[in-house]
Amino acid sequence: MKFTCLKCEKEMVNMKSGSTEDGLTNTSFSCPACGNSFRLVTNDMESKAIRELVLHTETSGIAGQADSLIPWDKNALERLSQIPEMVRGMAQKGIEKYAADNGLKTITVDVIARVKELYGM
């Protein structure tokens, strides 16, 4: 996942991660050029979805590579390419696992939408 600074358009960097007192996960990002910063806060369900996807990925490539077991249609590949690069591999593997677990033969934008809705993203 890439975040760019709204002030200067430079890529922001991850500064630190941690947990809040109420169990939320927070990650701070900062712009190395101008110092602008923000914090990303995720709830338990969002954090769980990310952890589940991490368990099923080794790369951050685009679907359609040799390691993809289920074919992706053109529109689904386009949609996947719009997912931030840092989490694209996790998303790809999670979507492929969902498709395999549900006996789907091709991954479409509808499949992506179902997975997105399932994990509340």
Sequence and secondary structure as in RCSB ss.txt:
>XXXX:A:sequence
MKFTCLKCEKEMVNMKSGSTEDGLTNTSFSCPACGNSFRLVTNDMESKAIRELVLHTETSGIAGQADSLIPWDKN
ALERLSQIPEMVRGMAQKGIEKYAADNGLKTITVDVIARVKELYGM
>XXXX:A:secstr
   B TTT  B EEEEEEE TTS EEEEEE TTT  EEEEEE HHHHHHHHHHHTT S    TTSTT SS B HH
HHHHHHTS HHHHHHHHHHHHHHHHHTT SSB HHHHHHHHHHTT 
